[in-house]
Amino acid sequence: MGKSKGNRITITLEGDYKSNEISKRKNGIFRYTSSKNKRNTPNRIELKKFCPYCNKHITFKEIK
């Protein structure tokens, strides 16, 4: 019998944009992919990461 994949899943993080913050460099939505352990962090993750569209660090939230 093979090993199970475990509780680690791949998640997508999307930027929390305000309407007036976009268009400093170019328009669009930037997304990161990461992984998390479902057992240790059952809630949605929020991380501050760099957005190349805004040219600064903003909060990225987990989406489905």
mmCIF file of the N, C-alpha and C atoms, coordinates in Angstrom:
data_MODEL
# 
_entry.id   MODEL 
# 
loop_
_atom_site.group_PDB 
_atom_site.id 
_atom_site.type_symbol 
_atom_site.label_atom_id 
_atom_site.label_alt_id 
_atom_site.label_comp_id 
_atom_site.label_asym_id 
_atom_site.label_entity_id 
_atom_site.label_seq_id 
_atom_site.pdbx_PDB_ins_code 
_atom_site.Cartn_x 
_atom_site.Cartn_y 
_atom_site.Cartn_z 
_atom_site.occupancy 
_atom_site.B_iso_or_equiv 
_atom_site.pdbx_formal_charge 
_atom_site.auth_seq_id 
_atom_site.auth_comp_id 
_atom_site.auth_asym_id 
_atom_site.auth_atom_id 
_atom_site.pdbx_PDB_model_num 
ATOM 1   N N  . MET A 1 1  ? 0.843   -1.170 0.000   1.00 0.00 ? 1  MET A N  1 
ATOM 2   C CA . MET A 1 1  ? 0.000   0.000  0.000   1.00 0.00 ? 1  MET A CA 1 
ATOM 3   C C  . MET A 1 1  ? 0.892   1.238  0.000   1.00 0.00 ? 1  MET A C  1 
ATOM 4   N N  . GLY A 1 2  ? 0.571   2.209  -0.820  1.00 0.00 ? 2  GLY A N  1 
ATOM 5   C CA . GLY A 1 2  ? 1.365   3.432  -0.942  1.00 0.00 ? 2  GLY A CA 1 
ATOM 6   C C  . GLY A 1 2  ? 1.057   4.429  0.157   1.00 0.00 ? 2  GLY A C  1 
ATOM 7   N N  . LYS A 1 3  ? 1.954   5.394  0.290   1.00 0.00 ? 3  LYS A N  1 
ATOM 8   C CA . LYS A 1 3  ? 1.762   6.439  1.290   1.00 0.00 ? 3  LYS A CA 1 
ATOM 9   C C  . LYS A 1 3  ? 0.708   7.434  0.809   1.00 0.00 ? 3  LYS A C  1 
ATOM 10  N N  . SER A 1 4  ? 0.002   8.014  1.769   1.00 0.00 ? 4  SER A N  1 
ATOM 11  C CA . SER A 1 4  ? -0.976  9.035  1.404   1.00 0.00 ? 4  SER A CA 1 
ATOM 12  C C  . SER A 1 4  ? -0.260  10.359 1.160   1.00 0.00 ? 4  SER A C  1 
ATOM 13  N N  . LYS A 1 5  ? -0.891  11.242 0.458   1.00 0.00 ? 5  LYS A N  1 
ATOM 14  C CA . LYS A 1 5  ? -0.308  12.541 0.141   1.00 0.00 ? 5  LYS A CA 1 
ATOM 15  C C  . LYS A 1 5  ? -0.175  13.423 1.377   1.00 0.00 ? 5  LYS A C  1 
ATOM 16  N N  . GLY A 1 6  ? -0.929  13.149 2.424   1.00 0.00 ? 6  GLY A N  1 
ATOM 17  C CA . GLY A 1 6  ? -0.859  13.956 3.634   1.00 0.00 ? 6  GLY A CA 1 
ATOM 18  C C  . GLY A 1 6  ? -1.834  15.108 3.594   1.00 0.00 ? 6  GLY A C  1 
ATOM 19  N N  . ASN A 1 7  ? -1.598  16.045 4.479   1.00 0.00 ? 7  ASN A N  1 
ATOM 20  C CA . ASN A 1 7  ? -2.517  17.178 4.614   1.00 0.00 ? 7  ASN A CA 1 
ATOM 21  C C  . ASN A 1 7  ? -2.044  18.408 3.872   1.00 0.00 ? 7  ASN A C  1 
ATOM 22  N N  . ARG A 1 8  ? -0.908  18.354 3.202   1.00 0.00 ? 8  ARG A N  1 
ATOM 23  C CA . ARG A 1 8  ? -0.358  19.531 2.517   1.00 0.00 ? 8  ARG A CA 1 
ATOM 24  C C  . ARG A 1 8  ? -1.080  19.712 1.180   1.00 0.00 ? 8  ARG A C  1 
ATOM 25  N N  . ILE A 1 9  ? -1.612  20.929 0.966   1.00 0.00 ? 9  ILE A N  1 
ATOM 26  C CA . ILE A 1 9  ? -2.328  21.237 -0.268  1.00 0.00 ? 9  ILE A CA 1 
ATOM 27  C C  . ILE A 1 9  ? -1.721  22.482 -0.915  1.00 0.00 ? 9  ILE A C  1 
ATOM 28  N N  . THR A 1 10 ? -1.956  22.644 -2.205  1.00 0.00 ? 10 THR A N  1 
ATOM 29  C CA . THR A 1 10 ? -1.503  23.825 -2.936  1.00 0.00 ? 10 THR A CA 1 
ATOM 30  C C  . THR A 1 10 ? -2.604  24.876 -2.897  1.00 0.00 ? 10 THR A C  1 
ATOM 31  N N  . ILE A 1 11 ? -2.209  26.114 -2.592  1.00 0.00 ? 11 ILE A N  1 
ATOM 32  C CA . ILE A 1 11 ? -3.177  27.207 -2.508  1.00 0.00 ? 11 ILE A CA 1 
ATOM 33  C C  . ILE A 1 11 ? -2.756  28.327 -3.458  1.00 0.00 ? 11 ILE A C  1 
ATOM 34  N N  . THR A 1 12 ? -3.704  29.192 -3.796  1.00 0.00 ? 12 THR A N  1 
ATOM 35  C CA . THR A 1 12 ? -3.448  30.354 -4.640  1.00 0.00 ? 12 THR A CA 1 
ATOM 36  C C  . THR A 1 12 ? -3.679  31.615 -3.822  1.00 0.00 ? 12 THR A C  1 
ATOM 37  N N  . LEU A 1 13 ? -2.727  32.547 -3.894  1.00 0.00 ? 13 LEU A N  1 
ATOM 38  C CA . LEU A 1 13 ? -2.823  33.810 -3.178  1.00 0.00 ? 13 LEU A CA 1 
ATOM 39  C C  . LEU A 1 13 ? -3.040  34.935 -4.181  1.00 0.00 ? 13 LEU A C  1 
ATOM 40  N N  . GLU A 1 14 ? -4.064  35.754 -3.957  1.00 0.00 ? 14 GLU A N  1 
ATOM 41  C CA . GLU A 1 14 ? -4.375  36.872 -4.848  1.00 0.00 ? 14 GLU A CA 1 
ATOM 42  C C  . GLU A 1 14 ? -4.295  38.176 -4.069  1.00 0.00 ? 14 GLU A C  1 
ATOM 43  N N  . GLY A 1 15 ? -3.809  39.212 -4.726  1.00 0.00 ? 15 GLY A N  1 
ATOM 44  C CA . GLY A 1 15 ? -3.610  40.503 -4.078  1.00 0.00 ? 15 GLY A CA 1 
ATOM 45  C C  . GLY A 1 15 ? -4.901  41.170 -3.677  1.00 0.00 ? 15 GLY A C  1 
ATOM 46  N N  . ASP A 1 16 ? -4.852  41.892 -2.571  1.00 0.00 ? 16 ASP A N  1 
ATOM 47  C CA . ASP A 1 16 ? -5.984  42.660 -2.073  1.00 0.00 ? 16 ASP A CA 1 
ATOM 48  C C  . ASP A 1 16 ? -5.833  44.086 -2.592  1.00 0.00 ? 16 ASP A C  1 
ATOM 49  N N  . TYR A 1 17 ? -6.351  44.342 -3.791  1.00 0.00 ? 17 TYR A N  1 
ATOM 50  C CA . TYR A 1 17 ? -6.140  45.613 -4.476  1.00 0.00 ? 17 TYR A CA 1 
ATOM 51  C C  . TYR A 1 17 ? -7.209  46.627 -4.121  1.00 0.00 ? 17 TYR A C  1 
ATOM 52  N N  . LYS A 1 18 ? -6.801  47.859 -3.988  1.00 0.00 ? 18 LYS A N  1 
ATOM 53  C CA . LYS A 1 18 ? -7.720  48.985 -3.895  1.00 0.00 ? 18 LYS A CA 1 
ATOM 54  C C  . LYS A 1 18 ? -7.781  49.618 -5.283  1.00 0.00 ? 18 LYS A C  1 
ATOM 55  N N  . SER A 1 19 ? -8.889  50.228 -5.632  1.00 0.00 ? 19 SER A N  1 
ATOM 56  C CA . SER A 1 19 ? -9.064  50.746 -6.989  1.00 0.00 ? 19 SER A CA 1 
ATOM 57  C C  . SER A 1 19 ? -8.072  51.857 -7.327  1.00 0.00 ? 19 SER A C  1 
ATOM 58  N N  . ASN A 1 20 ? -7.658  52.649 -6.333  1.00 0.00 ? 20 ASN A N  1 
ATOM 59  C CA . ASN A 1 20 ? -6.766  53.760 -6.625  1.00 0.00 ? 20 ASN A CA 1 
ATOM 60  C C  . ASN A 1 20 ? -5.290  53.352 -6.621  1.00 0.00 ? 20 ASN A C  1 
ATOM 61  N N  . GLU A 1 21 ? -4.954  52.158 -6.122  1.00 0.00 ? 21 GLU A N  1 
ATOM 62  C CA . GLU A 1 21 ? -3.561  51.733 -6.050  1.00 0.00 ? 21 GLU A CA 1 
ATOM 63  C C  . GLU A 1 21 ? -3.069  51.119 -7.350  1.00 0.00 ? 21 GLU A C  1 
ATOM 64  N N  . ILE A 1 22 ? -3.961  50.601 -8.172  1.00 0.00 ? 22 ILE A N  1 
ATOM 65  C CA . ILE A 1 22 ? -3.558  49.965 -9.427  1.00 0.00 ? 22 ILE A CA 1 
ATOM 66  C C  . ILE A 1 22 ? -3.215  51.050 -10.447 1.00 0.00 ? 22 ILE A C  1 
ATOM 67  N N  . SER A 1 23 ? -2.477  50.705 -11.433 1.00 0.00 ? 23 SER A N  1 
ATOM 68  C CA . SER A 1 23 ? -2.102  51.543 -12.571 1.00 0.00 ? 23 SER A CA 1 
ATOM 69  C C  . SER A 1 23 ? -0.876  52.396 -12.305 1.00 0.00 ? 23 SER A C  1 
ATOM 70  N N  . LYS A 1 24 ? -0.044  52.044 -11.316 1.00 0.00 ? 24 LYS A N  1 
ATOM 71  C CA . LYS A 1 24 ? 1.243   52.710 -11.209 1.00 0.00 ? 24 LYS A CA 1 
ATOM 72  C C  . LYS A 1 24 ? 2.170   52.209 -12.309 1.00 0.00 ? 24 LYS A C  1 
ATOM 73  N N  . ARG A 1 25 ? 2.180   50.900 -12.537 1.00 0.00 ? 25 ARG A N  1 
ATOM 74  C CA . ARG A 1 25 ? 3.030   50.344 -13.580 1.00 0.00 ? 25 ARG A CA 1 
ATOM 75  C C  . ARG A 1 25 ? 2.193   49.771 -14.718 1.00 0.00 ? 25 ARG A C  1 
ATOM 76  N N  . LYS A 1 26 ? 1.361   48.779 -14.412 1.00 0.00 ? 26 LYS A N  1 
ATOM 77  C CA . LYS A 1 26 ? 0.499   48.187 -15.428 1.00 0.00 ? 26 LYS A CA 1 
ATOM 78  C C  . LYS A 1 26 ? -0.718  47.575 -14.749 1.00 0.00 ? 26 LYS A C  1 
ATOM 79  N N  . ASN A 1 27 ? -1.777  47.367 -15.497 1.00 0.00 ? 27 ASN A N  1 
ATOM 80  C CA . ASN A 1 27 ? -3.015  46.830 -14.949 1.00 0.00 ? 27 ASN A CA 1 
ATOM 81  C C  . ASN A 1 27 ? -2.981  45.315 -14.951 1.00 0.00 ? 27 ASN A C  1 
ATOM 82  N N  . GLY A 1 28 ? -3.672  44.722 -14.008 1.00 0.00 ? 28 GLY A N  1 
ATOM 83  C CA . GLY A 1 28 ? -3.791  43.286 -13.963 1.00 0.00 ? 28 GLY A CA 1 
ATOM 84  C C  . GLY A 1 28 ? -3.845  42.778 -12.539 1.00 0.00 ? 28 GLY A C  1 
ATOM 85  N N  . ILE A 1 29 ? -4.003  41.472 -12.416 1.00 0.00 ? 29 ILE A N  1 
ATOM 86  C CA . ILE A 1 29 ? -4.058  40.820 -11.113 1.00 0.00 ? 29 ILE A CA 1 
ATOM 87  C C  . ILE A 1 29 ? -2.897  39.841 -11.051 1.00 0.00 ? 29 ILE A C  1 
ATOM 88  N N  . PHE A 1 30 ? -2.130  39.928 -9.981  1.00 0.00 ? 30 PHE A N  1 
ATOM 89  C CA . PHE A 1 30 ? -0.980  39.054 -9.810  1.00 0.00 ? 30 PHE A CA 1 
ATOM 90  C C  . PHE A 1 30 ? -1.317  38.007 -8.761  1.00 0.00 ? 30 PHE A C  1 
ATOM 91  N N  . ARG A 1 31 ? -0.923  36.748 -8.998  1.00 0.00 ? 31 ARG A N  1 
ATOM 92  C CA . ARG A 1 31 ? -1.210  35.662 -8.072  1.00 0.00 ? 31 ARG A CA 1 
ATOM 93  C C  . ARG A 1 31 ? 0.061   34.878 -7.771  1.00 0.00 ? 31 ARG A C  1 
ATOM 94  N N  . TYR A 1 32 ? 0.170   34.433 -6.536  1.00 0.00 ? 32 TYR A N  1 
ATOM 95  C CA . TYR A 1 32 ? 1.236   33.544 -6.093  1.00 0.00 ? 32 TYR A CA 1 
ATOM 96  C C  . TYR A 1 32 ? 0.636   32.180 -5.804  1.00 0.00 ? 32 TYR A C  1 
ATOM 97  N N  . THR A 1 33 ? 1.430   31.128 -5.920  1.00 0.00 ? 33 THR A N  1 
ATOM 98  C CA . THR A 1 33 ? 1.020   29.809 -5.467  1.00 0.00 ? 33 THR A CA 1 
ATOM 99  C C  . THR A 1 33 ? 1.934   29.397 -4.330  1.00 0.00 ? 33 THR A C  1 
ATOM 100 N N  . SER A 1 34 ? 1.372   28.689 -3.370  1.00 0.00 ? 34 SER A N  1 
ATOM 101 C CA . SER A 1 34 ? 2.113   28.232 -2.209  1.00 0.00 ? 34 SER A CA 1 
ATOM 102 C C  . SER A 1 34 ? 1.448   26.958 -1.718  1.00 0.00 ? 34 SER A C  1 
ATOM 103 N N  . SER A 1 35 ? 1.958   26.418 -0.636  1.00 0.00 ? 35 SER A N  1 
ATOM 104 C CA . SER A 1 35 ? 1.330   25.240 -0.047  1.00 0.00 ? 35 SER A CA 1 
ATOM 105 C C  . SER A 1 35 ? 1.158   25.460 1.446   1.00 0.00 ? 35 SER A C  1 
ATOM 106 N N  . LYS A 1 36 ? 0.189   24.760 2.011   1.00 0.00 ? 36 LYS A N  1 
ATOM 107 C CA . LYS A 1 36 ? -0.052  24.858 3.441   1.00 0.00 ? 36 LYS A CA 1 
ATOM 108 C C  . LYS A 1 36 ? -0.536  23.516 3.952   1.00 0.00 ? 36 LYS A C  1 
ATOM 109 N N  . ASN A 1 37 ? -0.406  23.334 5.251   1.00 0.00 ? 37 ASN A N  1 
ATOM 110 C CA . ASN A 1 37 ? -0.885  22.128 5.903   1.00 0.00 ? 37 ASN A CA 1 
ATOM 111 C C  . ASN A 1 37 ? -2.307  22.382 6.394   1.00 0.00 ? 37 ASN A C  1 
ATOM 112 N N  . LYS A 1 38 ? -3.263  21.596 5.915   1.00 0.00 ? 38 LYS A N  1 
ATOM 113 C CA . LYS A 1 38 ? -4.664  21.797 6.273   1.00 0.00 ? 38 LYS A CA 1 
ATOM 114 C C  . LYS A 1 38 ? -4.909  21.598 7.765   1.00 0.00 ? 38 LYS A C  1 
ATOM 115 N N  . ARG A 1 39 ? -4.176  20.689 8.374   1.00 0.00 ? 39 ARG A N  1 
ATOM 116 C CA . ARG A 1 39 ? -4.386  20.393 9.794   1.00 0.00 ? 39 ARG A CA 1 
ATOM 117 C C  . ARG A 1 39 ? -3.892  21.541 10.686  1.00 0.00 ? 39 ARG A C  1 
ATOM 118 N N  . ASN A 1 40 ? -2.731  22.111 10.361  1.00 0.00 ? 40 ASN A N  1 
ATOM 119 C CA . ASN A 1 40 ? -2.174  23.178 11.201  1.00 0.00 ? 40 ASN A CA 1 
ATOM 120 C C  . ASN A 1 40 ? -2.826  24.528 10.955  1.00 0.00 ? 40 ASN A C  1 
ATOM 121 N N  . THR A 1 41 ? -3.224  24.831 9.719   1.00 0.00 ? 41 THR A N  1 
ATOM 122 C CA . THR A 1 41 ? -3.831  26.119 9.381   1.00 0.00 ? 41 THR A CA 1 
ATOM 123 C C  . THR A 1 41 ? -5.122  25.895 8.600   1.00 0.00 ? 41 THR A C  1 
ATOM 124 N N  . PRO A 1 42 ? -6.220  25.615 9.303   1.00 0.00 ? 42 PRO A N  1 
ATOM 125 C CA . PRO A 1 42 ? -7.482  25.364 8.601   1.00 0.00 ? 42 PRO A CA 1 
ATOM 126 C C  . PRO A 1 42 ? -8.112  26.631 8.022   1.00 0.00 ? 42 PRO A C  1 
ATOM 127 N N  . ASN A 1 43 ? -7.750  27.805 8.567   1.00 0.00 ? 43 ASN A N  1 
ATOM 128 C CA . ASN A 1 43 ? -8.316  29.068 8.077   1.00 0.00 ? 43 ASN A CA 1 
ATOM 129 C C  . ASN A 1 43 ? -7.547  29.550 6.858   1.00 0.00 ? 43 ASN A C  1 
ATOM 130 N N  . ARG A 1 44 ? -8.093  30.566 6.206   1.00 0.00 ? 44 ARG A N  1 
ATOM 131 C CA . ARG A 1 44 ? -7.429  31.124 5.030   1.00 0.00 ? 44 ARG A CA 1 
ATOM 132 C C  . ARG A 1 44 ? -6.231  31.956 5.443   1.00 0.00 ? 44 ARG A C  1 
ATOM 133 N N  . ILE A 1 45 ? -5.175  31.914 4.625   1.00 0.00 ? 45 ILE A N  1 
ATOM 134 C CA . ILE A 1 45 ? -3.919  32.585 4.923   1.00 0.00 ? 45 ILE A CA 1 
ATOM 135 C C  . ILE A 1 45 ? -3.914  33.986 4.313   1.00 0.00 ? 45 ILE A C  1 
ATOM 136 N N  . GLU A 1 46 ? -3.299  34.920 5.016   1.00 0.00 ? 46 GLU A N  1 
ATOM 137 C CA . GLU A 1 46 ? -3.028  36.265 4.491   1.00 0.00 ? 46 GLU A CA 1 
ATOM 138 C C  . GLU A 1 46 ? -1.539  36.533 4.673   1.00 0.00 ? 46 GLU A C  1 
ATOM 139 N N  . LEU A 1 47 ? -0.833  36.832 3.585   1.00 0.00 ? 47 LEU A N  1 
ATOM 140 C CA . LEU A 1 47 ? 0.601   37.107 3.622   1.00 0.00 ? 47 LEU A CA 1 
ATOM 141 C C  . LEU A 1 47 ? 0.894   38.425 2.929   1.00 0.00 ? 47 LEU A C  1 
ATOM 142 N N  . LYS A 1 48 ? 1.898   39.143 3.417   1.00 0.00 ? 48 LYS A N  1 
ATOM 143 C CA . LYS A 1 48 ? 2.352   40.361 2.735   1.00 0.00 ? 48 LYS A CA 1 
ATOM 144 C C  . LYS A 1 48 ? 3.456   39.947 1.771   1.00 0.00 ? 48 LYS A C  1 
ATOM 145 N N  . LYS A 1 49 ? 3.225   40.178 0.481   1.00 0.00 ? 49 LYS A N  1 
ATOM 146 C CA . LYS A 1 49 ? 4.192   39.824 -0.543  1.00 0.00 ? 49 LYS A CA 1 
ATOM 147 C C  . LYS A 1 49 ? 4.316   40.982 -1.529  1.00 0.00 ? 49 LYS A C  1 
ATOM 148 N N  . PHE A 1 50 ? 5.346   40.930 -2.356  1.00 0.00 ? 50 PHE A N  1 
ATOM 149 C CA . PHE A 1 50 ? 5.600   42.002 -3.311  1.00 0.00 ? 50 PHE A CA 1 
ATOM 150 C C  . PHE A 1 50 ? 4.702   41.840 -4.534  1.00 0.00 ? 50 PHE A C  1 
ATOM 151 N N  . CYS A 1 51 ? 4.086   42.945 -4.961  1.00 0.00 ? 51 CYS A N  1 
ATOM 152 C CA . CYS A 1 51 ? 3.255   42.962 -6.161  1.00 0.00 ? 51 CYS A CA 1 
ATOM 153 C C  . CYS A 1 51 ? 3.994   43.751 -7.242  1.00 0.00 ? 51 CYS A C  1 
ATOM 154 N N  . PRO A 1 52 ? 4.346   43.129 -8.350  1.00 0.00 ? 52 PRO A N  1 
ATOM 155 C CA . PRO A 1 52 ? 5.035   43.863 -9.405  1.00 0.00 ? 52 PRO A CA 1 
ATOM 156 C C  . PRO A 1 52 ? 4.149   44.881 -10.114 1.00 0.00 ? 52 PRO A C  1 
ATOM 157 N N  . TYR A 1 53 ? 2.826   44.755 -10.020 1.00 0.00 ? 53 TYR A N  1 
ATOM 158 C CA . TYR A 1 53 ? 1.934   45.720 -10.649 1.00 0.00 ? 53 TYR A CA 1 
ATOM 159 C C  . TYR A 1 53 ? 1.855   47.013 -9.842  1.00 0.00 ? 53 TYR A C  1 
ATOM 160 N N  . CYS A 1 54 ? 1.847   46.897 -8.518  1.00 0.00 ? 54 CYS A N  1 
ATOM 161 C CA . CYS A 1 54 ? 1.798   48.081 -7.647  1.00 0.00 ? 54 CYS A CA 1 
ATOM 162 C C  . CYS A 1 54 ? 3.190   48.575 -7.293  1.00 0.00 ? 54 CYS A C  1 
ATOM 163 N N  . ASN A 1 55 ? 4.171   47.729 -7.469  1.00 0.00 ? 55 ASN A N  1 
ATOM 164 C CA . ASN A 1 55 ? 5.575   48.034 -7.159  1.00 0.00 ? 55 ASN A CA 1 
ATOM 165 C C  . ASN A 1 55 ? 5.773   48.272 -5.663  1.00 0.00 ? 55 ASN A C  1 
ATOM 166 N N  . LYS A 1 56 ? 5.042   47.498 -4.836  1.00 0.00 ? 56 LYS A N  1 
ATOM 167 C CA . LYS A 1 56 ? 5.191   47.565 -3.390  1.00 0.00 ? 56 LYS A CA 1 
ATOM 168 C C  . LYS A 1 56 ? 4.624   46.292 -2.764  1.00 0.00 ? 56 LYS A C  1 
ATOM 169 N N  . HIS A 1 57 ? 4.812   46.154 -1.464  1.00 0.00 ? 57 HIS A N  1 
ATOM 170 C CA . HIS A 1 57 ? 4.291   45.006 -0.744  1.00 0.00 ? 57 HIS A CA 1 
ATOM 171 C C  . HIS A 1 57 ? 2.836   45.262 -0.360  1.00 0.00 ? 57 HIS A C  1 
ATOM 172 N N  . ILE A 1 58 ? 1.982   44.271 -0.655  1.00 0.00 ? 58 ILE A N  1 
ATOM 173 C CA . ILE A 1 58 ? 0.571   44.355 -0.293  1.00 0.00 ? 58 ILE A CA 1 
ATOM 174 C C  . ILE A 1 58 ? 0.152   43.023 0.322   1.00 0.00 ? 58 ILE A C  1 
ATOM 175 N N  . THR A 1 59 ? -1.046  42.975 0.878   1.00 0.00 ? 59 THR A N  1 
ATOM 176 C CA . THR A 1 59 ? -1.570  41.759 1.486   1.00 0.00 ? 59 THR A CA 1 
ATOM 177 C C  . THR A 1 59 ? -2.154  40.861 0.401   1.00 0.00 ? 59 THR A C  1 
ATOM 178 N N  . PHE A 1 60 ? -1.724  39.612 0.388   1.00 0.00 ? 60 PHE A N  1 
ATOM 179 C CA . PHE A 1 60 ? -2.253  38.609 -0.521  1.00 0.00 ? 60 PHE A CA 1 
ATOM 180 C C  . PHE A 1 60 ? -3.085  37.639 0.288   1.00 0.00 ? 60 PHE A C  1 
ATOM 181 N N  . LYS A 1 61 ? -4.308  37.358 -0.175  1.00 0.00 ? 61 LYS A N  1 
ATOM 182 C CA . LYS A 1 61 ? -5.218  36.477 0.542   1.00 0.00 ? 61 LYS A CA 1 
ATOM 183 C C  . LYS A 1 61 ? -5.437  35.194 -0.247  1.00 0.00 ? 61 LYS A C  1 
ATOM 184 N N  . GLU A 1 62 ? -5.684  34.131 0.475   1.00 0.00 ? 62 GLU A N  1 
ATOM 185 C CA . GLU A 1 62 ? -5.933  32.819 -0.147  1.00 0.00 ? 62 GLU A CA 1 
ATOM 186 C C  . GLU A 1 62 ? -7.301  32.814 -0.815  1.00 0.00 ? 62 GLU A C  1 
ATOM 187 N N  . ILE A 1 63 ? -7.354  32.288 -2.042  1.00 0.00 ? 63 ILE A N  1 
ATOM 188 C CA . ILE A 1 63 ? -8.623  32.136 -2.746  1.00 0.00 ? 63 ILE A CA 1 
ATOM 189 C C  . ILE A 1 63 ? -8.855  30.659 -3.006  1.00 0.00 ? 63 ILE A C  1 
ATOM 190 N N  . LYS A 1 64 ? -10.057 30.289 -3.359  1.00 0.00 ? 64 LYS A N  1 
ATOM 191 C CA . LYS A 1 64 ? -10.371 28.894 -3.652  1.00 0.00 ? 64 LYS A CA 1 
ATOM 192 C C  . LYS A 1 64 ? -9.754  28.438 -4.940  1.00 0.00 ? 64 LYS A C  1 
# 
